[in-house]
Amino acid sequence: MSADQLMTDEVLTVGQVAEALGVTVRTLHHYDEIGLVVPSERSPAGYRLYTEADLRRLQHVVVYRRLGFPLEQIGDILSDGTGRDTVLTHLRRQREALTDQMAGLARLVTAIDKALEAEMNDYRITREEQRELFGDSFDESYAQEAEQRWGDTDAWTQSQQRARSYSKEQWQQIKDEGEEINARYVQLMHEGVPADSEQAMEVAEAARQQICTWFYDCPRQMHAGIAEMYVADPRFTKTYEDVAPGLARYVRDAVVANAARG
């Protein structure tokens, strides 16, 4: 039996109302006890009986409750009266609240869909975004060559898994951290601090830790092997030399010195 079918001149029991509106008998008793919806009549045996007006008020309570309104506020809202104008006001208010909730839920569904799409597609930063962030230093051939060299290693697998999950903002953070490390190298080099000094090795360690944090576990000896490419491969050399002349060798020497200390 639906709530509409109950809208008659006859009085209704607690059980009938509870079944029609999808609430519990205990809830109806509570509403009665706090004065929110008090049945207008009683049976000869003292049982609660609801009239059409009671049921209409209860319907408003149920809707407001499902919209998240606290009971005290619902009581204040319903205290305005029960005339037709008031009923229309309640219905319009409820419709507006539901519309707002639906719009919010639609936005939430859209956000979840985007997250699902990104997760299912193994989102990775676009090539255009990479060029925007890293400029001329970005070269797709680096990634292709790296895969050929290390594609069957655990480090490569770990790096790819992490990189696929990063947003453009995270890649920006990686770039900023790398530039800060290079700036520290340059300052030490210009100040004449030896590449095997404690200060330079600390910067080399920071660079290694950045690799460990963002890409893959990089022991010091592995880091030293990578650093050899900074002077052996003209492409890597140019990346550092464009920052400051002599930087490629200085970085290599600092990384090798850091690896040598265990």
C-alpha positions in Angstrom: 0.0 0.0 0.0 1.4 3.4 -1.0 1.2 6.7 0.8 -1.2 8.0 -1.9 -3.5 5.1 -1.3 -3.6 5.9 2.4 -4.9 9.5 1.7 -8.4 8.7 2.7 -10.8 9.8 5.4 -10.2 6.7 7.4 -7.7 6.6 10.2 -4.5 4.5 9.9 -2.6 2.4 12.4 1.1 2.8 13.1 1.9 -0.4 11.2 0.1 0.7 8.1 1.8 4.1 8.1 5.2 2.6 8.8 4.9 0.2 5.9 3.6 2.9 3.4 6.3 5.5 4.2 9.2 3.1 4.7 9.9 4.1 8.3 10.0 2.0 11.4 7.3 1.9 14.1 9.9 2.9 16.6 10.6 6.1 14.5 6.9 6.9 14.5 6.8 6.5 18.3 9.8 8.8 18.7 8.2 11.5 16.5 5.1 11.2 18.7 7.1 11.5 21.9 9.0 14.6 20.8 5.8 16.2 19.4 6.9 16.3 15.8 4.0 14.1 14.4 1.4 13.3 17.0 -1.4 11.0 15.9 -4.7 12.9 16.2 -6.7 9.9 17.3 -6.5 6.8 19.5 -8.3 3.5 19.2 -10.6 2.3 22.1 -7.6 0.2 23.2 -5.3 3.2 23.2 -3.4 2.6 20.0 -2.2 5.5 17.9 -4.3 6.3 14.8 -3.2 8.7 12.1 -5.6 10.9 10.1 -5.0 12.2 6.6 -3.6 15.5 8.0 -1.2 13.5 10.2 0.0 11.5 7.3 0.5 14.6 5.2 2.6 16.2 8.0 4.5 12.9 8.4 5.3 12.8 4.6 6.9 16.2 4.9 9.0 15.1 7.9 10.2 12.0 6.0 11.2 14.0 3.0 13.0 16.7 5.1 14.7 13.9 7.1 16.0 12.2 4.0 17.3 15.6 2.8 19.4 15.7 5.9 17.5 18.3 8.0 17.7 17.7 11.8 14.5 17.0 13.6 14.5 20.2 15.5 14.8 22.3 12.3 12.0 20.2 10.7 9.8 21.0 13.7 10.5 24.7 13.2 9.7 24.5 9.5 6.4 22.7 10.0 5.3 25.0 12.8 4.3 27.6 10.1 1.0 25.9 9.6 -0.7 23.2 7.6 -2.8 25.1 5.1 -2.6 24.6 1.4 -0.3 27.5 0.9 2.0 26.2 3.5 2.0 22.7 2.0 2.9 24.2 -1.4 5.7 26.1 0.2 7.1 22.9 1.8 6.9 21.1 -1.5 8.7 23.8 -3.4 11.4 24.0 -0.7 11.8 20.2 -0.9 12.0 20.2 -4.6 14.6 23.0 -4.5 16.7 21.1 -2.0 16.4 17.9 -4.0 17.4 19.7 -7.2 20.5 21.1 -5.4 21.4 17.6 -4.2 21.0 16.1 -7.6 23.2 18.8 -9.1 25.8 18.1 -6.5 25.6 14.3 -7.0 25.9 14.8 -10.8 29.1 16.8 -10.2 30.4 14.1 -7.9 29.5 11.4 -10.5 31.4 13.3 -13.1 34.5 13.6 -10.9 34.3 9.9 -10.1 34.0 9.1 -13.8 37.1 11.1 -14.5 39.0 9.4 -11.7 37.9 6.0 -13.0 39.0 6.9 -16.5 42.4 8.1 -15.4 42.9 5.0 -13.3 41.7 2.6 -16.0 43.8 4.3 -18.6 46.9 4.4 -16.5 47.0 8.2 -16.8 50.3 9.7 -17.6 51.2 13.3 -18.4 50.8 14.2 -22.1 53.7 14.8 -24.4 52.6 18.4 -24.8 52.6 18.9 -21.1 56.0 17.3 -20.8 57.4 19.7 -23.4 55.7 22.6 -21.6 57.3 21.7 -18.3 60.8 20.5 -19.4 61.2 22.5 -22.6 64.1 21.5 -24.9 65.4 19.1 -22.3 62.5 16.8 -23.0 63.2 14.2 -25.7 61.1 11.2 -26.4 64.1 9.3 -27.6 65.4 9.3 -24.0 62.5 7.3 -22.8 62.7 4.9 -25.8 66.4 4.3 -25.2 65.9 3.9 -21.5 63.3 1.2 -22.1 65.7 -0.6 -24.4 68.5 -0.5 -21.8 66.5 -1.2 -18.6 63.0 -2.3 -19.7 63.5 -5.7 -18.1 64.7 -4.4 -14.7 62.7 -4.0 -11.5 63.8 -0.3 -11.4 62.2 0.4 -14.8 59.0 -1.4 -13.8 58.8 0.6 -10.5 59.5 3.9 -12.3 56.9 3.3 -14.9 54.2 2.4 -12.4 54.9 5.5 -10.3 55.2 7.9 -13.3 51.8 6.8 -14.7 50.1 8.0 -11.5 51.6 11.5 -11.4 49.6 14.6 -12.2 50.9 17.7 -14.0 51.3 19.4 -10.7 53.4 16.6 -9.4 55.6 16.7 -12.4 56.0 20.4 -11.8 57.2 19.6 -8.3 59.7 17.1 -9.6 61.0 19.7 -12.1 61.3 22.4 -9.3 63.1 20.0 -7.0 65.6 19.1 -9.8 66.2 22.7 -10.6 66.8 23.5 -6.9 69.4 20.6 -6.7 71.2 21.9 -9.8 71.2 25.4 -8.4 72.9 24.1 -5.3 75.5 22.3 -7.4 76.2 25.5 -9.4 76.6 27.6 -6.3 79.2 25.2 -4.9 81.0 24.9 -8.2 81.2 28.7 -8.6 82.4 29.1 -5.0 85.3 26.7 -5.8 84.0 23.9 -3.4 85.5 20.6 -4.6 83.1 18.0 -6.1 84.2 15.4 -3.5 83.5 17.8 -0.6 81.0 17.0 2.1 78.8 19.8 0.8 78.8 18.5 -2.8 78.2 15.0 -1.7 75.2 16.2 0.3 73.7 17.6 -2.8 74.4 14.4 -4.7 72.6 12.5 -1.9 69.6 14.8 -2.3 69.5 14.1 -6.0 69.6 10.3 -5.3 66.9 10.6 -2.7 64.7 12.5 -5.2 65.1 9.5 -7.6 64.1 7.1 -4.8 61.1 9.2 -3.8 59.6 9.8 -7.2 60.8 6.9 -9.5 62.7 3.9 -8.2 65.0 2.6 -5.5 68.4 3.9 -6.5 71.4 2.6 -4.5 74.5 4.8 -4.5 76.4 2.6 -6.9 73.5 2.6 -9.4 73.4 6.4 -9.0 77.1 6.6 -9.8 76.6 4.5 -12.9 73.9 6.8 -14.1 76.1 9.8 -13.4 78.7 8.5 -15.8 76.3 9.1 -18.6 76.4 12.8 -17.7 79.9 13.0 -19.3 79.7 10.0 -21.6 76.5 10.9 -23.5 76.6 14.3 -25.3 72.8 14.7 -24.8 73.0 14.4 -21.0 76.2 16.5 -21.0 74.4 19.3 -22.9 71.5 19.3 -20.4 73.9 20.2 -17.6 76.2 22.4 -19.7 73.3 24.5 -20.7 72.8 25.2 -17.0 76.4 26.1 -16.3 79.7 25.2 -18.1 81.5 22.4 -16.4 78.4 21.3 -14.4 78.1 17.8 -16.0 81.5 16.7 -14.8 81.1 18.4 -11.4 77.8 16.5 -10.8 79.3 13.2 -12.0 82.3 13.6 -9.7 80.0 14.5 -6.7 77.8 11.5 -7.3 80.8 9.2 -7.6 82.3 10.6 -4.4 79.0 10.1 -2.6 78.8 6.5 -3.8 82.4 5.8 -2.6 81.6 6.7 1.0 79.3 3.7 1.2 
